[in-house]
Amino acid sequence: MSKRIAILGATGYIGRSLLASSSAYNFKVVPFSRDVARAKSFFGRLGLDIETDIISNYDNFLTQQFDVVINATGIGSMREVASAPRQVFGVTESIDNLLVSYLEKHPDSRVFSISSGSVFGLSARQPITTDSLATFNPADFNPGDFYSLAKLYSEAKHRAVFKSHIVDLRVFAFVSRFLDIDEPFFISEITKCLKTKEIFKTKSEDMMRDYTTAEDIWDVIELLMKLPPQNTAFDMRSQSPVSKFELLDHLRDQFGLKYQVDSNLSDQSPTGSKSAYYSRSDALFKLGFKPAKTALQNIEFELSAFLEENKA
């Protein structure tokens, strides 16, 4: 029998990516949105044929029962985080309260919440290990810190309901053909330059990132569903991370990307500069998770699909 799975935040970047790739798995997926008609129109623009009667509103979430609930909600747009950072806390808290109420009513369900490697704060500027601590500087908060702290608080709240099955999946960097090229993410800016044939400009400093995909998340959820219920967090990983210049050179050779090093560029990342943003934790590997691809392969696969689907 196929598992019945709810995706909260189905129109968000990770949510829509999970929805689009769910057909490869034996799941019956119900996308949730605050505005069903708007979600239907949005999915149509993305090329996703989702019937309106399948999309559900949050108002009746507590009345339904699912084998699995995936929480992919939150303010994922860095433009929104930068312009209205206080909303990050409100949105995160309201959904967490909804999830706790749901589990009180349906204790046999399992919840997987999409978290972020940014919960480690300043420590996330170096590769994360099992001994890494979350560090913040209260005297110098920035909008990215508010996002990180909201995720950290969310994880803490999940651990507090320790009798419930809630697993936080920390995504460090994510790539999907459903990305928004107008977002100030590194991979979005590269993709925009590939689409427009413009020159991508970057700082001279190198960096390391680990890009995972919706398929990686589904594979982890499918694995964990076979194991006893648990209340914990895991770091998402590909087979191996990729450096900035390794990626740029590869995209130059494979897609014709033109890039230029400009030492005068300032750091525009709303979450702060990170020379390394990935995890070395092998907790999922020990449970049997085997990533299908490296970060570089994930990027090439998803960008190929994006460019094919968005031809001028």
C-alpha positions in Angstrom: 0.0 0.0 0.0 1.4 3.4 -0.9 2.2 5.9 1.8 0.0 9.0 2.1 2.3 12.0 2.5 1.5 15.6 3.1 3.9 18.3 1.9 3.4 21.6 3.8 4.8 24.6 1.9 4.4 22.8 -1.4 4.9 26.0 -3.5 8.2 26.8 -1.9 11.6 26.0 -3.5 12.1 22.7 -1.8 8.4 21.9 -1.5 7.7 22.2 -5.2 10.9 20.2 -6.0 9.7 17.4 -3.7 6.3 17.5 -5.2 7.6 17.3 -8.8 9.9 14.3 -8.0 7.4 12.4 -5.9 6.1 10.5 -8.9 9.2 8.3 -8.9 8.2 6.9 -5.5 5.3 4.8 -4.3 3.7 7.7 -2.5 0.3 9.4 -2.5 1.3 13.0 -2.1 -1.1 15.8 -0.9 0.3 19.3 -1.4 -0.7 22.0 1.1 -1.0 25.7 0.4 -2.7 28.7 2.0 -4.3 29.6 -1.3 -5.4 26.5 -3.3 -6.3 28.4 -6.5 -3.1 30.4 -6.5 -1.1 27.2 -5.9 -2.9 25.4 -8.8 -2.0 28.4 -11.1 1.6 28.4 -9.8 2.1 24.6 -10.4 0.7 25.1 -13.9 3.3 27.7 -14.7 6.0 25.3 -13.5 4.6 22.6 -15.8 3.3 20.4 -12.9 -0.1 18.9 -13.7 -1.6 18.9 -10.2 -5.4 18.6 -10.0 -7.0 21.3 -7.9 -9.0 18.8 -5.8 -5.7 17.2 -4.6 -4.3 20.5 -3.2 -5.4 21.0 0.4 -5.7 24.1 2.6 -4.1 24.3 6.0 -7.5 24.9 7.6 -8.3 21.2 7.3 -4.8 19.8 8.0 -5.7 18.6 11.5 -8.7 16.7 10.3 -6.7 14.5 7.9 -4.3 11.7 8.7 -1.0 10.9 6.9 1.7 8.3 7.2 4.2 11.1 6.7 4.1 14.9 7.0 7.0 16.9 5.3 7.4 20.4 6.6 8.9 22.4 3.8 7.4 25.7 4.9 9.2 28.9 5.8 10.5 32.0 4.2 13.0 30.5 1.8 13.4 33.7 -0.2 16.5 35.6 0.9 14.9 38.8 -0.4 12.1 38.3 2.1 14.5 37.4 4.9 16.5 40.6 4.2 13.5 42.9 3.9 11.3 41.5 6.8 13.4 39.2 9.0 10.9 39.3 11.9 8.5 37.2 9.8 10.9 34.3 9.8 10.2 33.7 13.5 6.4 34.1 13.1 6.0 31.7 10.2 8.3 29.1 11.7 6.5 29.2 15.1 3.0 29.0 13.6 3.8 25.9 11.6 5.6 24.2 14.5 2.6 24.8 16.7 0.4 23.2 13.9 2.7 20.2 13.7 2.7 19.6 17.5 -1.1 19.8 17.5 -1.2 17.4 14.6 1.0 14.8 16.4 -1.0 15.1 19.5 -4.0 14.0 17.5 -2.2 11.6 15.2 0.7 10.2 17.2 1.5 7.4 14.8 2.4 9.8 12.0 6.0 10.7 11.2 7.1 14.3 10.6 10.2 15.2 8.6 11.0 18.9 8.9 13.3 20.6 6.4 15.9 22.4 8.5 19.2 24.1 7.5 22.9 23.7 8.1 22.7 27.4 9.1 21.5 26.3 12.6 25.2 26.1 13.5 25.5 29.9 13.0 29.1 31.1 12.8 30.3 27.5 13.1 28.8 26.8 9.7 31.7 28.7 8.1 33.7 25.5 8.6 32.8 21.9 7.8 30.3 20.6 10.3 31.2 17.5 12.4 29.3 15.6 15.1 31.2 17.8 17.7 30.2 21.2 16.1 28.5 23.7 18.3 26.0 26.4 17.3 27.6 29.8 17.8 26.2 33.3 17.3 27.3 36.9 18.1 24.4 38.7 19.8 26.2 42.0 19.4 26.2 41.7 15.6 23.0 40.0 14.4 22.2 40.1 10.7 19.1 38.9 8.7 20.8 35.6 8.0 21.2 35.1 11.8 17.5 35.5 12.3 16.8 32.7 9.7 19.4 30.5 11.4 18.0 31.2 14.9 14.5 30.4 13.8 15.6 27.1 12.5 17.6 26.4 15.7 14.6 27.2 17.9 12.5 25.0 15.7 14.8 22.0 16.1 14.9 22.6 19.9 11.1 22.6 20.1 11.0 19.4 18.1 13.5 17.7 20.6 11.3 18.9 23.4 8.4 16.8 22.3 10.7 13.8 22.5 7.9 11.2 22.5 6.9 12.2 19.0 8.5 11.1 15.7 10.0 14.3 14.3 13.2 14.3 12.3 14.9 17.5 11.1 16.8 17.2 7.9 19.5 19.8 7.7 20.0 20.9 4.1 23.2 22.8 3.5 22.9 23.7 -0.2 20.0 22.7 -2.5 19.7 22.6 -6.2 16.7 22.0 -8.3 15.4 22.8 -11.8 12.7 24.8 -10.1 15.1 27.4 -8.8 14.3 31.1 -9.0 17.1 32.8 -11.0 16.3 36.2 -9.4 17.2 35.0 -5.9 20.7 36.1 -4.6 21.8 32.5 -4.2 25.2 31.5 -5.8 23.7 28.8 -7.9 20.7 31.0 -9.0 23.0 33.7 -10.2 25.1 31.2 -12.1 22.0 29.8 -13.8 20.7 33.2 -14.7 24.0 33.9 -16.5 23.8 30.6 -18.3 20.3 31.5 -19.5 21.1 35.1 -20.5 24.6 34.4 -21.7 26.0 37.1 -19.4 29.3 36.9 -17.7 29.2 35.6 -14.1 31.4 37.7 -11.8 32.8 36.2 -8.6 35.3 37.0 -5.9 38.8 35.5 -6.0 38.3 33.5 -2.8 37.3 29.8 -3.3 34.7 28.0 -1.3 33.2 24.5 -0.8 29.5 23.6 -1.0 27.5 20.4 -0.8 24.5 20.4 -3.0 21.7 17.9 -2.4 18.4 17.4 -4.3 14.8 16.5 -3.7 15.6 12.9 -4.7 18.2 12.8 -1.9 15.5 14.0 0.6 13.0 11.4 -0.7 15.7 8.6 -0.4 16.4 9.6 3.2 12.8 9.7 4.1 12.1 6.3 2.4 15.1 4.8 4.4 14.1 6.3 7.7 10.5 5.1 7.3 11.8 1.5 7.4 13.5 2.2 10.8 11.9 2.6 14.2 10.5 6.0 15.0 13.0 8.6 16.3 13.3 12.2 17.4 16.5 13.6 16.1 18.3 15.6 13.3 20.4 14.6 10.4 22.8 16.5 8.1 22.0 16.0 4.4 25.0 15.1 2.2 25.8 14.2 -1.4 28.7 11.8 -2.3 31.1 14.7 -2.0 31.0 18.5 -2.0 32.4 20.8 -4.7 34.6 23.8 -4.7 33.5 27.0 -6.4 36.2 27.1 -9.1 35.9 23.3 -9.8 32.2 24.0 -10.4 32.8 27.1 -12.6 35.4 25.4 -14.7 33.1 22.4 -15.2 30.1 24.6 -16.2 32.4 26.5 -18.6 33.4 23.3 -20.3 29.9 21.7 -20.3 27.6 24.7 -20.7 29.8 27.5 -22.0 29.6 29.5 -18.9 31.6 32.7 -19.0 32.9 33.8 -15.7 35.2 36.6 -14.5 37.1 37.0 -11.2 36.7 40.4 -9.6 38.5 41.0 -6.4 36.6 44.2 -5.7 33.2 42.5 -5.4 31.6 42.8 -1.9 29.9 39.9 -0.2 26.2 40.1 -1.0 25.1 37.0 0.8 22.3 37.8 3.3 23.5 34.9 5.5 27.1 35.9 5.5 30.3 34.6 3.8 31.1 31.0 4.3 34.3 29.5 2.8 33.0 26.0 3.6 29.4 25.1 4.0 28.8 21.3 4.3 28.8 18.5 6.8 31.1 15.6 7.4 28.7 13.8 9.7 28.2 10.2 8.6 25.2 9.5 10.7 22.9 8.8 7.7 25.6 6.8 6.0 25.8 4.5 9.1 22.0 3.9 8.7 22.5 2.8 5.1 21.9 6.0 3.1 23.9 6.1 -0.1 23.7 9.4 -2.0 23.2 8.8 -5.8 25.4 11.6 -7.0 28.1 14.1 -6.0 27.3 17.7 -5.5 28.8 18.5 -9.0 26.7 15.8 -10.6 23.6 17.0 -8.9 24.2 20.5 -10.1 24.9 19.4 -13.7 21.8 17.2 -13.8 19.4 19.9 -12.4 20.9 22.8 -14.4 20.6 20.7 -17.6 16.9 20.2 -16.9 16.4 23.9 -16.1 18.0 25.1 -19.3 16.2 22.5 -21.4 12.8 23.5 -19.9 13.6 27.3 -20.1 14.9 27.6 -23.6 14.5 31.1 -25.0 
